[in-house]
Amino acid sequence: MDHSNYVIDQMISAKSIAARVEALAEEISANFADTNKLIVVGLLRGSFVFISDLVRELDLPVEVDFLETSSYGDSMHSSREVRILKDLRGEIEGRDVLVVEDIVDTGHTLNHVLHMLQSREPKRLEVCALLDKPSRREVDISATWTGFEIPDEFVVGYGIDYAQRNRNLPYIGKVRFIE
């Protein structure tokens, strides 16, 4: 099948995303109300739009750092081999940490990242994921907070790409290939 010919059907509107991000930020702010600083770790590249919107809604002192992992490349399917392309710049030992992920799919990337971060001995380590595809899970892992549960569809938009395209869409859309 030729994967260069596709259309995108909107699944989750920009308005729905904005409302959910606001609600997630309220829950996260309440959960970390006692922190002197929350380190928000974005998993690049897919989470950059989500993390930007989320941290602006948090009613907490925050520090933002990033990790970049790779398990997809330009493919639609995870290789299940997680590589760290960019590590954190700061220390997290004894700190409150929130990992922000765009989508929890098979769970391999998040599992790998959480094990790595846990070994650095943070005070608290929680996860907020914009999207969750539980039907695809291969590892017993879940986010503390989830924006939306979605079916097993290939999605783009709001920072999520297909072969580095469509990150700039303001909504989440389902990719439908045309033969």
C-alpha positions in Angstrom: 0.0 0.0 0.0 1.2 3.5 -0.8 1.4 5.4 2.5 1.9 8.8 0.9 -1.7 9.2 -0.1 -4.0 9.7 2.9 -6.7 11.9 4.3 -7.2 13.0 7.9 -10.6 12.8 9.7 -11.0 14.9 12.8 -11.4 12.7 16.0 -10.9 15.2 18.8 -11.5 18.9 18.2 -9.2 21.7 19.3 -11.9 23.0 21.7 -12.3 19.5 23.4 -8.5 19.3 23.8 -8.3 22.8 25.3 -11.1 21.9 27.8 -9.4 18.6 28.8 -6.0 20.2 29.2 -7.5 22.8 31.6 -9.2 20.0 33.6 -5.9 17.9 33.7 -4.0 21.0 34.9 -6.4 21.5 37.8 -6.0 17.8 38.9 -2.3 17.9 38.5 -2.0 21.2 40.4 -4.1 19.8 43.2 -2.0 16.6 43.4 1.3 18.5 43.5 0.0 21.5 45.6 2.7 20.8 48.3 5.6 20.9 45.8 8.2 23.7 45.9 8.8 23.0 42.2 7.4 20.5 39.7 9.8 19.3 37.0 7.7 18.7 33.9 9.5 16.3 31.6 8.2 16.3 28.0 8.8 13.4 25.8 9.9 14.8 22.4 8.8 15.3 19.8 5.1 14.5 20.0 4.4 16.1 23.3 5.7 19.6 22.6 2.3 21.2 21.9 0.6 19.4 24.8 3.3 20.3 27.3 3.2 23.9 26.2 -0.5 24.2 26.8 -0.4 22.1 30.0 2.3 24.1 31.8 0.6 27.4 31.1 -2.5 26.0 32.9 -0.6 24.6 35.9 -1.0 26.7 39.1 2.4 25.6 40.4 6.1 26.6 40.1 7.4 24.5 37.3 10.7 23.7 35.5 10.5 22.2 32.1 13.0 19.7 30.7 12.9 17.3 27.8 13.7 13.7 26.9 13.8 12.6 23.3 13.2 8.9 22.5 12.8 7.0 19.3 10.9 3.8 18.7 9.0 4.6 15.5 11.2 6.5 13.0 9.1 7.2 10.0 7.1 4.0 10.4 3.5 3.6 11.6 4.5 0.8 14.0 6.8 0.8 17.0 10.0 -1.1 16.7 9.8 -1.9 20.5 13.4 -0.8 20.7 13.6 2.4 22.7 16.6 4.7 22.2 17.3 7.9 24.2 18.3 10.6 21.7 18.3 13.5 24.2 18.6 13.1 28.0 17.5 15.5 30.7 19.7 18.5 31.3 18.8 18.8 35.0 18.9 16.5 38.1 15.7 15.0 39.4 16.9 13.2 42.5 14.5 14.1 45.4 12.3 16.2 43.1 8.7 16.0 42.1 8.5 14.9 38.4 5.7 14.8 35.9 6.4 13.0 32.6 4.2 14.3 29.8 3.6 11.9 26.9 1.6 12.4 23.7 0.3 8.9 23.4 0.6 5.6 25.4 0.4 2.9 22.8 2.3 -0.4 23.3 3.7 1.0 26.5 7.4 0.1 25.7 8.6 3.7 25.5 6.9 4.9 28.7 8.0 1.8 30.5 11.6 2.3 29.5 11.6 6.0 30.4 10.0 5.5 33.8 12.5 2.8 34.7 15.3 5.1 33.7 13.9 8.1 35.6 13.0 6.0 38.7 16.7 4.9 38.9 17.5 8.6 39.4 15.5 8.6 42.6 12.9 11.3 42.2 10.7 12.1 45.2 7.5 11.5 43.1 7.2 10.4 39.5 3.8 10.7 37.8 2.7 10.6 34.2 0.2 12.6 32.1 -0.6 11.4 28.6 -2.8 13.2 26.1 -3.9 10.0 24.5 -4.2 6.3 25.5 -4.7 3.3 23.3 -5.2 0.5 25.8 -6.1 -2.0 23.1 -2.5 -1.9 21.9 -0.8 -2.3 25.3 2.0 -4.9 25.5 3.4 -3.7 28.8 1.4 -3.3 32.1 1.7 0.4 32.4 -0.7 3.4 32.5 -0.6 7.1 33.0 -1.7 8.8 36.2 -3.7 11.2 34.1 -5.1 10.7 30.6 -6.6 13.2 28.3 -8.5 10.9 26.0 -8.8 7.1 25.5 -8.9 6.3 21.8 -9.4 3.2 19.7 -6.5 1.6 17.7 -6.3 4.2 15.0 -3.2 5.9 13.6 -3.5 9.6 14.7 -1.8 12.9 13.9 -2.1 16.5 15.0 -1.6 18.6 18.1 2.1 17.8 18.0 1.8 14.1 16.8 3.2 13.4 13.4 3.3 10.9 10.6 6.8 11.0 9.0 7.3 14.5 10.5 4.1 15.9 8.9 0.8 17.1 10.4 2.2 18.1 13.9 0.7 21.6 13.3 -2.9 20.5 13.1 -4.9 22.1 16.1 -6.9 18.9 16.5 -6.3 15.1 16.7 -7.2 13.4 13.5 -7.3 9.8 12.3 -5.2 9.0 9.3 -7.1 7.1 6.6 -5.0 5.8 3.7 -6.4 5.9 0.1 -5.5 3.1 -2.2 
